[in-house]
Amino acid sequence: MKTPISNKKGVALILVLLMVSVIVVLTLQLNVSSRSQVHEAANLGDGIRVLYIAKSGLFAGMGLLSEDRGNADTLNEDWARTEALSEQSKDYFDGGHLELVIEDETGKVNINKLVEGNGFNNAVKGVLSRLLTQPQFKLQDREVEDLLNAIKDWIDADAEVTATGAENAYYQGLGRSYTVRNGPMESIDELLLVRGVSRELFHGTSERPGLARFLTVQGEGSININTAPKEVLQALAPSITEDAANRMDDYRRNAANNLTEPSWYRRVSGLQNTAIDSVTVTTKSEYFQIAATGHLGTMKRTIRGIVKRDSEKKLSVVAWRLG
């Protein structure tokens, strides 16, 4: 008669142990969940902080451009020399800092100007050909020609294939879900959709620079000779060698030299008889790209904005994105 009682006690003991186990598991899970939520909340807070550090950088960059009162835009101005500001930002953000870079979009080649009507703008094509055949891009002459044909077909309004170019039939044959624009590019990132433009060619690698550094879709096509990358300087005329472009760069970085008129390059040794007539060169800029990166511990966020500055130094944001 005692056996059933013992069995009942055993069952009860097992049930109690199970209940205790469940309570322990739930308690541990609640503890883990609570700690996880606290950690997530801290990460969320840091994420918001690092984003606002980046946003403050965007506004700081716009402030520098708005306060610029020079008669010409050069690489000697505050907006082009932001390293000190980036370093000082460590004093303003507790545990964080700002990295700010401002590029002059007017110092780049406007890729949309490659096309004139439904044909090539031969002057701009010449600049782009001289740029892309420079050895650092590691492209053969035929590759450059094919690439420019494909870009032209992307931009021009007709559906005719230009020599080795590419229209809709090519992209549809690859199963792509997009068609050619047949109009001006709206963003330089659009180049990544064009045949022959790989991510490595566009963004660059440790062995070669990316096209994105030298091309733009902003402005009317004039190039600021004061701020253009050296590679673009070299491409402005067939007679400008790499050495000549380096001398031009040295000259314009000397704050004592007058860079108000674009013809200053003729005062550079060896360039007295050089004529830059393939494209219009200027010394004043209208469009700029601001890249502001907020850092906080191991976290970072970047905001990139294209801004337009009018003749009264008022700025408007043309485009922006988180990167």
Beta strands, then each sheet from edge to edge (+ up, - down):
strand 1: 96-104
strand 2: 109-110
strand 3: 115-116
strand 4: 119-120
strand 5: 215-216
strand 6: 223-224
strand 7: 281-282
strand 8: 287-296
strand 9: 299-309
strand 10: 315-322
sheet 1: 1+ 8- 9+ 10-
sheet 2: 2+ 5+
sheet 3: 3+ 4-
sheet 4: 6+ 7+
end
